Amino acid sequence: MVIIHADMKVLPEKRETFLQQTQGLISASQAEEGNVRYTLMQDLNDPNAFTMVEEWKDAAAVDFHNKSAHFQTFVAAAKDLLAAPLQVNAFQDATKL
């Protein structure tokens, strides 16, 4: 299992556009083979800070997702929506090492 936290700081004036664009990304990603969870979380203290919490069956599923058209489209659009570069952290279950 691979867990990814993708932290995004959105430009306040682009927040609604960001939320609209993530809906297609989320639904398409959830339909992918190997996806366990794909959820957008909003920071309780900052309405413009979000984390996409992703769970994937394995690294191959992550690689397939990263090459998908819906993900590539979102990454390209995000450049105009984010106030800071996307921060991505990937994890695996340490009890299974």
KEDO-32316 format. One record per residue: x negated, y negated, z of N, C-alpha, C, O, CB in turn. Coordinates in steps of 0.2 Angstrom, whole numbers, plus 5000, padded with zeros to 4 digits. Glycine has a CB too. Layout:
BEGIN
XYZXYZXYZXYZXYZ/...
end
This chain:
BEGIN
499650065000500050005000499649945000499149935004500550005006/499749894996499449834995499949774997500449774995499149814988/499749735002500149675004499849615002499249605003500349685012/500149564999499949504997500349445000500949445000499849504989/499949395002500249335005499949285000499349265000500049315012/500449254996500249194991500549134994501149124994500449214984/500049094997500249025000500248974995499848964991499849015006/500848934995500948884990501148814994501648824997501448904985/500848764992501048694995501348664989500948644984500448654998/501948644989502348614983502348544984502448514989503048644983/502248504978502348434978503148424980503548454977502248404971/503248374985503948364987504448344982504948374982503948304992/504248314977504648294971504748344966505248344962504348234967/504348404967504448464963504748524966504848574963503748484960/504948514972505248564976505848604973505848664973505448544983/506348564971506948604968506748644961506948694960507448554966/506248614957506048644951505648704953505748764950505548594947/505248704958504848764961505348814963505248874961504448744967/505848804967506348854969506748884963506848944964506848814974/506948844958507248874953506748914949507048974947507448814948/506148904948505748944944505549004948505449054944505048904943/505549004954505349064958505949114958505749174958505249044965/506549094956507049144956506949194951507049254952507749104955/506749174945506649224939506049264941506049324939506549184933/505549234944504949274946505149334951504949384950504449234948/505549314956505649354961506049414958505949474959506049324967/506649404954507049454952506649504947506749564948507649424949/506249474943505849514938505349554942505249614940505549474933/505049524947504549564951504849624955504549674955504149514955/505349604958505749654962505949714957505949774960506349634965/506049704951506249764947505649804944505749854941506649734941/505049784945504449814943504349884947504449884952503849774944/504149934943503949994946503349984950502849944949503650044940/503350004956502850004961502949944966502549934971502149984958/503449904965503649844970504049874976504549904975503949794966/503749854982504149874988504549814990505149824993503649904993/504249754990504549694993504249634989503649634987504449685000/504649584987504449524984504849464987505449464984504349524976/504649434992505049384995504749314996504149314998505349415002/505149264995504849194996505049175003505649175004505149144990/504549155007504649135014504449055014503949035011504249175019/504949015018504748945019504448935026504748965030505448905017/503948895026503648875033504248845037504548795034503048835032/504248855043504748825048504648755049505048715051504848865054/503948735048503748665050503648625044503548565045503148675054/503648655038503548615032503948635027503848695024502748615030/504448595025504948615019504548625012504948655008505448575019/503948605012503648615005503048665005502648665001503348545003/503048705011502548755011502848825011503348835015502148745018/502648865006502948935005502448985005501848975003503348924999/502649045007502249105006502649155002503249175004501949135013/502349184997502649244994502349304997501749314997502549244986/502849345000502549405003502749464999503349474997502949415010/502249494997502249544992502049614995501549614998501849534985/502349664993502149734995502149774989502649784985502549765001/501649814987501549854981501349924983500949934988501049824976/501549964979501350044980500650054980500350084984501750084975/500250014976499550024975499249974971499649924968499450094972/498649974970498249924966498449924959498449864956497449934967/498649974956498849984949499449944948499549904943498950054947/499949944953500549904953500449834953500749794949501049924958/499949814957499749744957499449714951499649664948499249724963/499049754948498749744942499249734936499249684932498149794940/499749774936500249774931500649714932500849674927500749834931/500849694938501149634940500849574937501049524934501349634947/500149564939499749514937499749494930499549444928499049514940/499849544926499749544918500449534915500549524909499449604915/501049534919501649534917501849464914501549414917502149554922/502249454909502449394906502749344911502649284911502949404900/503249374916503549334921503049304926503149244928504049364924/502549344928502049314932501649264929501449204932501649374935/501349274923500949234919501349164918501049114918500749264912/501949164916502349104915502449064921502349004921503049124913/502549094927502549064933501849034935501848974937502749104939/501349064934500649034936500548974932500248924934500149094934/500748974925500648924921501048864923500748804923500748934914/501648874925502148824927501948794934501948734935502848844927/501648834938501448814945500948764945500948724950501248874949/500548754940499948704940500248634941499948594944499548714934/500848624938501248564939501648554945501948494946501648544932/501748604949502248604954501848604961502148584966502648664954/501248624961500848634968500448574969500148544965500448694967/500448554976500048504978499248524979498848484980500348474984/499148584980498548614981498448684978498948714976498448624989/497848704977497748774973498148824977498148824983497048784972/498448874974498748934976498148974981497648984978498948984971/498348994987497949034991498249104992498749114994497848994998/497849154990498049224990497649264994497049264994498049254982/497949304999497649345003497949415002498549425002497649325010/497549465001497749535000497549585006496949575008497449564993/497949625008497849665013498049745012498449755007498249645019/497749785015497949855015498049885022497749855027497449895011/498349935023498549965030497849985033497550035030499050015029/497649955038496949975041496950045044496450075045496749925046/497550065046497650135049497550195044497550245046498350135053/497550175038497450225033496850225029496750255024498050215028/496350185032495650185029495250245030494750255028495250125032/
end
